[in-house]
Amino acid sequence: VVLLLLLVLSAVEIQRPRGVPLSKRQFYEEGKPFTCLDGTRTIPFDRVNDDYCDCHDGSDEPGTAACPNGSFHCTNAGFRPAFIPSSRINDGICDCCDTTDEYNSGATCQNTCRELGRKEKESLQKMAEIAKEGFLLKQQIIQEAKRGLEDKKAKLADVQTSKKDLEDRVEALRIVKETAEQPEKEAKERHLKAWEGKLKCETISTSMDCTDHHLRDIIKARNEFDEAERALREVDDQIRNLEKEISFDFGPNAEFAYLYSQCYELSTSEYIYRLCPFNRVSQKPKYGGSETNLGTWGKWAGPEDNVYAMMKYEHGTGCWQGPNRSTMVKLTCGKETVVTSTSEPSRCEYLMEFISPAVCQEPPSLDFGAHEHEEL
């Protein structure tokens, strides 16, 4: 929207001294003394753009290269306005697309602003269309996430109920097992006492016969108890995982929940990078070799006004004589869910670009055709 407004404003040329932006037009009134923008000095207006630097801030020479700290405003009608250092004025190189910086150098420049503006409008339209489609997908993702959350809550309640039944079963089987093991336990005690000379061998033989008689029942009781205990542990794990998913921060409307338990890969000439959102990031050589952990899930790490724009993965495999590897994942709006690039801006610190509809915001209504203006 801001870029579009700039395109519209820049299409209208309002008379002012060369190199002065429209926002500062009021400070340059022809026929009235000019006061340097830093307020240090007032000079006659005919000394503005006279190719001699009178103001310390360079504000009296917006259209010449006289002041080393000056800046020149390119109107760039039909495209985006821009500022360039005043040292680039009339240096033989075309910096402004409207050629206004080379008004007295003899350089052959072509005004490319209209073409650049056309291309930028097309790019903005394409971006707006992608944002619109991505936002619609996001709404579907949010609805699915809501249904998924309700399903998980219902499943959690069911599993918690089944846990109570399993706990009762484990306790019942524990009693059965201990009862079945009692003759064996008594036999072992008699055996121990016999070794200590407290009982005769005949007693031992009788008790061992008793143990052999109950051996099958003991094995069955132990197996059933072990199986019930194992089932109870699995239920506990299931409850922990469900509670984690239900309480996890998947965004304001759980729009990022669909990424959970998924993995996305990017293949380069040397490596295969793998991003498993909310879990870990890894790197594996393409033609053999072990996998390297580039970080495990840490937190959302975007700026304060958009915290869900970045993911941080930390405490990865240590670098040789360096820190542990870590990865920042930058999320941008798109119709697909895909890793688009990976780089290493600093040693052992990686940056991954990731596209997802979950990042898309509702785009404003843009009417590009209504802003076709001719330069005045």
N, C-alpha and C positions, 0 to 999 in steps of 0.2 A: 504494500500500500504506500509506504514512504517513498519507495523507488518510483512508483507510478506518479505520485504527486510531484516529485522532482522533475520527471519527464514533462509533465504538464506546464509547470512553472518555467522551466528552462526554454520552452517553446515560445515564450513571450519576451521580446527584447524591450526593456525600458531604458531610456536614455540616461546615462551616467558616465562618469569618467572611466576611461579604459582601465580594466583590471579590478573594478570595484564590484563586490557582490551586491545583489539586490537588498540583502538584509542590512547593508551599511549605507544605502543610498542617501538617507537623511542627513548623514554627516558631511556630505559633499554637495553643498548648494552653490551653484555657480553664481558669481557676483558677490558672495559673502565671504568674509575671512574664514580660513580653514584652521581648525584647532586639531593638533595632532591627537590621535585617538588615545594616547597615554596621558593627555592633558598637560603636557609639559611646555607647549609652545603654540602660538597662533601666528599664521602667516597669511599673506594675500593669496587669494584663490588661484591667481595666475602662476603661482609657484608649485601647484599640484601637477605632477607629471611633466616637470620641466627638465628632467634628467639630472637633477641635483638633489641629494638627500638632505633635507632640512630637519626631519623628525627622527629622533632616536629609534622609534619603533618602526620606521620605514613607511608609515601610513600615508605620507604625502606623495609617494612614488609607487602607487599600486600598478601602474602600467609601464614602468621602465625597470631597468636592471641597476638603477643608481644606488639602491640601498641593499647591503648584503643580507639583511634579515627580513627583507620584504617578501610578499607573496602576491601572486597574480591569479585573478579569478577568471577561469575559462567559463564563459556563459554556456557554450555547448548546446545551443538551441536544438531541440529534438532528441537530446540525450541527457545524460546526467551532468550537472555542473561539477567543476573540480577546481582545486587550488594547486598551483605549482610554485616552487621557489622562484623568486624574481630573477635569479641568476640564469634561468633557462629562457628568458625573454630574448628573442632575436639571436639565438645561438645557432641557428641554422637547422635545428631539429624540431620537427612538429610534435609538440606535446599535447596541445589542445585539439580535439577532433574538429573544432570549428576554425582552426588555423589562426586564431586571434593572437597567439603568442609570437607569431613570426610576421608581424605586420611591416617590419622594416629591415628584414634580413636578406631578402631576395630568394629565400628558400621556396621551392615549389611544393606547396602543400595542397592536399585535396580535403574538402570538407566531408568527413565521413560520419558526421553526427546522426544524420537521418537513418543511414544504414545500420549504425550501431544501435540506435533507438528501436528500429524495427526488430532487430535480432533480440534485443533485450525484452521487448514486449512479447515476442514469441516464447522466449525462455520463461518469462513470468507466467504466461498463460499455461504453459506446460506444467510448471511447478504448481500452479493453482489447481489444475485438473488432477494431478497426482495427489495433492493434499485433500481434495474433495473426495476422491475415490478411497484414499487411505482412511479418511475420517469416517466414511460410511462403513468400511470394514471394521473400524475400531468400535463402532456402535454394536455391530454383531458380536464382536469379541467380548464386549462388556456384558451383553445379555447372556452369552454362553457362560461367562465367568460367574454371573449371579446364579444361574441354574446349577453350575458346578459346585458353588459354595454351599447351596442348599442341600445338594446331594451328599456332599461330604459331611455336613452337620448331621443329616439323617443317618448316614452310615456310621458316624462316630457314636451316636446314641445306640444303634443296634449292636455295635461291637462292645461298647461298655456293658450292655446288658448281657451279652454272651460271655463277657469276662467273669461276671458274677457267677454264672452257671459253671464255668470252667474252674473257678476257684473252689466252689463246693465239690466238684467232681475230684479235683486234685486232693482235697482233704479226705474225701471218702476213700479214694484209692490208696492214700498214704496209710490209713488205718488197716485196710485189707493187706497191704504189703507188709506192714509191721507185724500183723497177726500171723501171716504166713511165714515170716522170717523168725518168729519166736522160737520154734523147735531148733532151728539151726543155731540161733544165738545161744540157746541153752546148751546145745551139744558142744559148741566152741568153749563155753565156760567150763563144762565138765572136762573137756579135753585139756584145758589149761590147768585145771586143778589136779588132773591125773598126773600131768607132768610134774606138778609140785608134790605128788605122792599122797594126795588127799583122797583119791578114789581108786578103785580097782579097775583093771582092764575090762572085766565083764560088763561093768556099768557103761563104759565108753562104747563098747560094741553095740549094746542095746540102743543107746542114744543116737549113734550114727545110723543104725537101721531106720530109726525114726526120721532122721534128716533125709535119707535117701527116699523115704516114702513120700515126703512133702516137697521134693525138689522141683517137680513139674509145676506145682501150685506157686512156688516161690518165683520161678522164672516168669510165669504168666503175670503174677501180681506186679513184679518189677517192670516188665515191659509196658503194661497198661499205665502204670504210674509215670514212667519216663515219657511215654507218648502224651499223656495229659499235661505234664509239665512243659514239654516242648510246645504244645499247642497254646498254652498260657503265655509263654514267652513271645510267641509269634503275635498273639493278640496285643500284648503290651507294646511290641514294636509298631504294630498297625495303629494303635491309639496315639503313640508319640508322633508318628508321621502325619496322621490326620490333623492332630492338634497343631503341628508345625505349619502345615499348609493353610489351615483356617486362620491362623494368627499372623501369617507372613505378610509383609508389606509388598503387595503386588501393584501398587499405584493407587491413586485416589478412588478409582472405580474397579480395581482388580484387573485392569486392562492388560497387565503383563503376566497374568496367571497362566495364560496358554503356553508361555515359554518354559514353564516348570517341567522338569523331566525330559526336555528336548535338547538336542545337540545340533549345531550347525558348523559346517566345515568350509574352509577356504584353502584351495590348493594353489601353491605358487611353484616356481621353477625348482625350489629346493625343499620346501617344507609343506606339510599339511597342518594347518591350524584348526583347532577344534574349540568351539565355544559352547559350553553347556550352562546356559543362564542359571544363576543362583546356585551354581555348583563349582565349576572350575574352568580354566582355560589351559590348553596344552598345545605343544608343538612337537611334531614328529618328522624326522627326516623322510623325504619322499622315497628314497631308495635304500631303506634299511637303517636300523639304529633304534635306540631306545627313546621313549617318549619323555619330554621335559615338561614339568608342571610350571606354567607361567602365572599361577596364582589361583587361590580358592576364593569363593565369594566373601567379600568384605562388607560393602554397603553401597547405597545410592550415594553418588558423589558429584552431582551436578551443582550449578550455582544456586544460591538461596531461592531465587525466583523460579527455578526450574530444576529441582533436585533430581528428577527422574530422567534427565538428559544424559547422565553418565553413570556407569557402573564401575566399581573398583574391586579388583581381584588381587589379593595380596598373599604374602608368605609362600611364594612358589619355591622352586628349586634354587638353591643358592648359586650365585655366579662364582667363578674361580677368583678368589681374593676380592670379592665384591659383595654387594647386598643380595638379598633374596629377590628373585624375579617377581615382578608385579605387572598388572595389565589394567589400563583404563579402557573401557568400552564406551565409545561415543554413539548415541542412538539418534537417528534421524528418521524423518517421516518417509514412508514409501508404501507401495501396494503389496510388496512382497516382504518376507522375513528372511534376510540373508546377510551374511558377513561379506562386505565388499572390499575391505583392505586391512592390512596389518603392517605396522612399521615399528621401529625401535628408536624413538626420538633421543633417548638417553640410554646409557649402558644398563641393561637388565630391566629397563622400564619400557613396556610395550604399549602401543596405541592401536586399538581395533575399531574399525568403522562398522556399524551394524544398523541395518534398515529394518523398520518394523511399523506396521499400521498403528500400533499402540501408542506411538509418539505423536501421531498426527492431531493437529488442533483444527477446530472448525474454521475453514477459510472464509475471509470476508467476500462479499459479492463485488466482483470486479467487472466494470463495463469498459473494456479497453477501447471500444469503438467510439465512445462518447467524448474522447479526449484528443481528437485530431484537430490541432491548431496550426495555423500558419504563423511564421515568425513575423512579428510586427516591427 
